[in-house]
Every structure is written in structure tokens, then in C-alpha cells.
């Protein structure tokens, strides 16, 4: 309840429908501090409920109509027909936040982005921007498929496409809130990590990734990677004052280390997970900052450049999510060496899969155009309708007459969803297997496309977690994040070798 009180029903039913419905049944009422409880017969107005947690989320959603109601599932052995492999390794279940797919120009829908992956509660709501690196729309109509492929409730506030004007023969990279076309991009001539020569792993965006194992005693332990880039070419008569601005391009995604830490924390909350999350949300900004501090302990990929004999921090690649590769750029300081450029990356060992590290010669920044969806179609996905590999590529691209076009045509237009995704009228709540087709109209000309999403999500509780309650570990995570990660290290190392296999095969509805 909004004040922190809790009703636990043994037997219940709905009377009425929508926000005017009542939940009626026998159960227990708990005070906000859980210090007092009273058994009895209760009738609770749906519009007064902050959050439902139930083994029957579909029934609650159907009876309330989703209008302003947040429903979390409790995943039992029976309900795991959605994802049977979660029974085997419930700390490796697929988790994704909203995932977004766009035609890659080769007749396939390609995974482009996962939205606001770090926003695991309302108090952590954030806006996330992701490069849609392989998006190749056919014409000015851009169709984006937004899915819920996990055992989660997504609350999506807004989705926009950012179209950055792209000069001929360039790609546009995002560096924080700035967007730069790159006249040329160069591979490293040297790459050394604790695992040896890493040039082959990071030379191109090709799916071949650098990954190291996590530290066995401290999940926050860091590793470094040193890269060397050849001197930039100087045209005859050019001066250092006219040399192009440069940036380090990184294409990467998280390993499943972040996923495990999140799931382990939820398991440690046990049956109190929903209540503790709601308590943190009522506590406001102070609680949010404490959770953000814990979440930031693993950190991003710090980029430093050797300048006048000293390593100077240039910036950080920061992204959360193990599914979609994100492409970002860190600008180098103007006083970096005119000769070869030496760059050092520092990151939590085993927390990153790095596909490319390169250096780019940049043109003047461009201003992206923000585009809202013009139509939204909703369909509850058929788990058998999509077959693909775990790299996120699937099906056909949705051209006229294709099976994908027919699939989109089966969706129903949803003006309520459109209104909410425009940032009007609250959040759009989505549940496992939900699919939404968002259509955008692109401006004329060539553009680099980015996906901007705002929202938050709730992970569903697994019944296996209820027996693992460890509230001292939760307290440690807030008071001593590094200490909590040391406590979790042996648990992670036990399942690290099998995490990937279980994660991808437990996707709701199967691989996409």
C-alpha cells in the first residue's frame, strides 16, 4: 500500500473491474513496519493499491485493465513453463528490461538496444540513450519492435528516436550529450591485457569479444587494458592547432556479473523484497543515492590517455545490460600526444564483453532531431513466432509481404499506449511476452539513429529465492558495497561457467 502497509490474502477474488474493483478475501494485514498484524476478512479498493505481488499476474492484469496498476509476478515451478531453465539455475534467468529491434537492411530484425537497465525501481527511474548501430530502415517509416522477454514488469514512460544528421561516408558517435561524425576510425596497433595480446578481440564490431573471468575473492577487483594507436596523419602544411578532435570508440556490453549481483541481492531480501523496494521508494532521494552507490561499485570502463608522461582520465564508458552492444565515445583531451596515442582502460574484472576499441577523427558536432512515435500497435507475443540465435538477430526484417509485416499487421492499434509513450498520461506497463510496434517517421536525408527510453522496471520474485533471505547481506550492500561484493564472489564463481547458457536459453518465449 502507499503507506507501506501490506495485505496478504490466502483466498481472494475480484469484485468489479478496473480501478473501481475491490480485492475481497481472507488474510492478514501488516503495519508498515511489519510489527503488527491482524487476521480478518478484508475488502481493498484496487485504486488504493501501490503494487500487487501474486502468483496469478495475468488474472490481476485482466481484471484491472492495467490502468494505473503495477503487478509483479511470483514465479513458481508451475508458472516456470514460461522459462523452465530458470528452475535449474534461478540466478541466471533471462533479464532484459525493454528490448528494441529494428530492420538491419538484410531482411532481419536485429537487436539494437535494451532500455534503462539500471532502473530497477521507481526511485531509480532514468533516461537511457543507445546507439542503434545496425539499424537500416527501408524508407522514411521506421518500425521499432519493443518487447518484454523477461520475468519482469516494465513501466515505460517515454520512447523516442534521436536522428543525428550523418555526413557522407561517416558514422556518428555519442559522447555524453554530444554527437560527432567521424571522418575516419582506426584500429589499435597494440593491445595488451592480463590475458595477453587482445588486438584480435577488439579490432572490429564483429561479435568477437574480449572477456576475462571474475576475480574469485572480490567481484569489484579491477583489471587494465593498454592500447596503442599509430600517430595521426598530418597533411603537409597542417599545424597541431588544426588537428582534428579525437575520441576513443568503445562497443561493449556487460557480462552476466551485474545480473548475478542483482539477483543475489533480491534473493537476500527474500519474502521482504517487494516491501523493501517500496520502503526505499517512500524514503526518496537519500535511499535512491544509497542504491545507486551500490550499483556503481562495479562501475564502467574508465578511459585514461598518456599525456606528458602522466595518465590523465578522459572519461568513462557507462552502460548497464548484458544483451545489446552499446557504442559510445570518450573524447580525448586536446593536449594528448601528437605522436602515437596510448590509452589505458580500467574496469571490474569479468564485468565487460568488449567488441571494439578504436580511435576516431572527428568532425564538428551535430544536433540530433528528437522523434516521437506516430502509431503504436500492441500484440501479446506468440512464443513460437520467433526463432533466432542468442546474438539478437531474428526472423525477417518486416518488408512488405514478409512474415514480419504480417505479424505487425496482427497487432491492434493502441492509442492509450501511444499517449503514454509520448510522455502523457502515466507509464505504459508491459508484462512477459508483450510486444509493441512503434512507428516513427524519419526526416529526409541520412541519419545515425539512437533510441531514447525513459522508465523503470520490477523483477519478479522466484520462489527459490525465498529460502535464501540474508538481510545482513542487504544491509552490507548499502553500508559497505565493496564488502558485499567480496561476500558474493564465491557464490558467483560457482555458477559463472554456466551462466551464459542458462541465461540465453531461459528467454521468455525462447530465443528471439
Buried (B, 14 or more C-beta within 10 A) or exposed (E): BEEBBBBBBEEBEBEBEBBEBBBBBEBBBBEBEEEEEEEEEBEBEBBEBBBBBBEBBBEBBEBBBBEBBBBBBBBEEEBBEBBEBBBBBBBBBBBBBBBBBBBBEEBBBBBBBBBBBBBBBBBBBBBBBBBBBBBBBBEEEBBBBBBBBBBBBBBBBBBBBBBBBBBEEBBBBBBEEBBBBBBBBBBBEBBBBEEEEBBEBBBEBEEEBBBBEBBBEBBBBBBBBBBBBBEBEEEEEEEEEEBBBBBBBBBBBBBBBBBBBBBBBBBBBBBBBBBBBBBBBBEEEEBBEBBBEBBEBBBBBBBBBBBEEEEBEBBBBBBBBBBBBBBBBBBBEEEBBEEEBBBBBBBBBBBBBBBBBBBBBBBEBBEBBEBBBEBBBBBEBEBEBBEBEBEBBBBBBBEEEBEBBEBBEEBEEBEBBBBBBBBEBEBBBBBBBBBBBBBBBBEEEEBBBBBBBBBBBBBBBBBBBBEBBBEEBBEBBBEBBBBBBBBBBEBBBEBBEEBBBBBBBBBBBBBB
